[in-house]
Amino acid sequence: ELLLGCADAVNAGSLEDPKPDMAVFLHVLTNTRIKTGTAIISGAGVCAPAAVYFEITVLGRSAHASQVGEAVDALSVGAHIAVAIDSISARELYSIGDCIITLGQMSAGTCPNVISDKCVISGTLRSYDQKTIEYVFKRIMSIAEHTAKAHKASAVTILKGSAPTLLSNPWLSKTVFSARSK
């Protein structure tokens, strides 16, 4: 998932001929058993949080494991960054529901006896509040940059994709809800 929604379908012209009046989305509903054939209809208003997909690239200096003094271990720095980012929810936000931070992927190194010069961390943010998303993303950029610098490395955080808070159209929700019994 890259938080790009239906970009491929839109870029292929799905909204051009014929031009639709409305669209309905379908997304993951986890940890819920749903009987086949069941339709789930969201109510009017906010029905999905905004989401941001980001990537942090940490650059260090590679060396053989026997030459540790010559290296700046990007994997170790990445681990420090990950732990520091994890503290944002615990120490800077009022409740855990304010923003969900997921660091879902970390990759580094080419073999077990060489200290890695590059570590890439990929993650997502989800919140119903755009200001919270902006705040947390700025904190992630700052934490990555300054933690890397403290360990003689560098880090760059980039935004890879985003989706705004999803609002369900009141008229469409009502229309679909009333059609369910027909």
matplotlib code that plots the C-alpha trace (Angstrom):
import matplotlib.pyplot as plt

x = [0.0, 1.5, -1.5, -2.1, -5.7, -6.9, -4.3, -3.7, -7.4, -7.7, -4.6, -5.9, -9.0, -11.6, -13.1, -13.2, -15.6, -18.2, -17.6, -19.1, -21.3, -20.1, -17.7, -17.8, -14.7, -13.8, -11.0, -9.7, -11.8, -9.6, -10.4, -14.0, -15.9, -18.3, -20.8, -20.3, -22.7, -22.9, -22.7, -21.1, -22.3, -20.5, -22.5, -22.2, -19.1, -15.6, -15.1, -11.4, -8.3, -5.8, -2.7, 0.9, 3.5, 7.1, 10.7, 13.8, 17.2, 20.1, 23.6, 26.7, 30.0, 30.6, 33.5, 34.4, 33.2, 36.9, 37.3, 34.5, 36.3, 36.2, 32.5, 29.3, 26.7, 23.6, 21.6, 22.4, 21.5, 18.3, 17.4, 18.0, 15.8, 13.0, 13.0, 13.0, 10.0, 8.2, 8.2, 6.2, 2.9, 3.8, 5.2, 4.0, 0.4, -2.6, -4.0, -2.8, -5.7, -4.4, -2.0, -1.0, 2.7, 3.8, 7.3, 6.6, 9.9, 13.6, 16.3, 20.1, 23.3, 24.5, 26.2, 26.6, 30.2, 30.1, 28.8, 26.0, 26.4, 22.7, 19.4, 16.0, 13.0, 9.5, 6.4, 2.9, 1.0, -2.8, -4.9, -8.3, -6.6, -4.4, -2.6, -1.6, -0.3, 1.8, 3.1, 4.1, 5.7, 7.8, 8.9, 9.8, 12.0, 13.7, 14.2, 15.7, 18.0, 19.3, 19.6, 21.6, 23.8, 24.4, 25.8, 28.0, 25.5, 22.9, 19.3, 16.7, 13.0, 10.7, 7.0, 6.2, 2.4, -0.6, -4.4, -6.6, -9.3, -12.1, -15.5, -18.6, -21.2, -24.4, -26.7, -24.8, -24.7, -28.4, -29.2, -27.0, -28.4, -32.0, -31.2, -29.9, -33.2, -34.4]
y = [0.0, 3.3, 5.5, 6.5, 5.3, 4.7, 6.7, 4.0, 3.9, 7.7, 8.0, 5.4, 7.6, 6.0, 9.4, 10.8, 8.8, 8.6, 11.1, 9.7, 11.8, 10.1, 7.4, 4.8, 3.4, 0.0, -0.5, -2.9, -3.7, -5.8, -8.1, -8.2, -11.3, -10.4, -12.8, -13.1, -10.8, -8.3, -4.6, -2.2, 1.4, 4.2, 7.0, 10.6, 12.5, 11.3, 7.6, 7.2, 9.0, 10.9, 9.0, 9.7, 7.3, 8.4, 7.1, 7.8, 7.2, 7.1, 7.4, 6.2, 4.8, 1.1, -0.9, -4.5, -5.7, -6.0, -2.2, -0.9, 2.3, 3.3, 2.8, 4.8, 2.0, 3.2, 0.2, 1.1, 4.7, 3.6, 1.6, 4.7, 6.7, 4.1, 4.0, 7.8, 8.0, 5.4, 7.8, 10.5, 8.8, 8.0, 11.4, 14.1, 13.4, 13.6, 10.2, 7.1, 7.7, 11.1, 9.6, 6.1, 5.9, 2.6, 1.9, -1.1, -1.7, -1.3, -2.5, -2.2, -4.0, -6.4, -9.2, -10.1, -9.1, -5.6, -2.6, -1.0, 2.4, 2.8, 2.1, 2.8, 3.0, 3.2, 4.0, 5.6, 8.1, 8.0, 10.6, 12.3, 15.7, 17.3, 19.5, 16.4, 14.7, 17.9, 18.1, 14.4, 14.4, 17.5, 15.7, 12.6, 14.7, 16.4, 13.2, 11.5, 14.4, 15.1, 11.5, 10.7, 13.7, 12.7, 9.4, 11.0, 10.0, 11.8, 11.2, 12.5, 12.0, 12.2, 12.2, 9.3, 9.7, 10.9, 10.8, 13.3, 12.4, 10.7, 12.3, 10.3, 12.3, 12.5, 12.2, 9.2, 7.5, 7.9, 6.8, 3.6, 2.9, 3.1, 0.9, -1.9, -3.4, -3.3]
z = [0.0, -1.0, 0.0, -3.6, -3.7, -7.1, -8.9, -11.6, -12.4, -12.5, -14.7, -17.1, -17.7, -15.5, -14.6, -18.2, -20.4, -19.1, -16.3, -13.0, -10.8, -7.6, -6.5, -3.7, -2.1, -0.6, 1.9, 4.4, 7.4, 9.6, 12.6, 11.6, 10.4, 7.7, 6.0, 2.3, 0.5, 3.3, 2.3, 4.8, 4.4, 6.1, 7.6, 6.6, 7.6, 8.4, 7.7, 7.3, 8.7, 6.7, 5.9, 5.1, 3.7, 4.4, 4.0, 6.0, 4.4, 6.8, 5.4, 7.3, 6.3, 5.5, 6.7, 7.4, 10.9, 12.0, 11.2, 13.3, 14.1, 10.4, 10.1, 10.9, 11.3, 9.4, 10.7, 14.4, 13.7, 12.1, 15.2, 17.4, 15.1, 15.2, 19.0, 19.2, 16.7, 18.8, 21.7, 19.9, 20.5, 24.1, 25.1, 22.8, 21.9, 24.3, 23.4, 21.5, 19.1, 18.1, 15.5, 14.7, 13.7, 12.0, 11.1, 9.0, 7.2, 7.9, 5.5, 5.6, 4.8, 2.2, 4.3, 7.9, 8.4, 6.8, 8.7, 6.6, 5.1, 4.3, 6.2, 4.8, 7.2, 5.7, 7.6, 7.8, 9.9, 10.3, 12.0, 11.7, 12.3, 9.6, 12.1, 14.0, 10.9, 10.0, 13.6, 13.8, 10.3, 11.2, 14.5, 12.5, 10.1, 13.1, 15.1, 12.1, 11.2, 14.7, 15.9, 12.8, 13.3, 16.9, 15.6, 12.9, 10.1, 8.1, 7.4, 5.0, 5.4, 2.3, 1.8, -0.5, -0.7, 1.2, 1.3, 3.1, 5.7, 3.8, 4.1, 3.1, 1.2, 3.3, 0.3, -1.2, 2.2, 2.7, -0.9, -0.6, 2.9, 1.6, -1.4, 0.7, 1.4, -2.3]

ax = plt.figure().add_subplot(projection="3d")
ax.plot(x, y, z, "-o")
ax.set_aspect("equal")
plt.show()
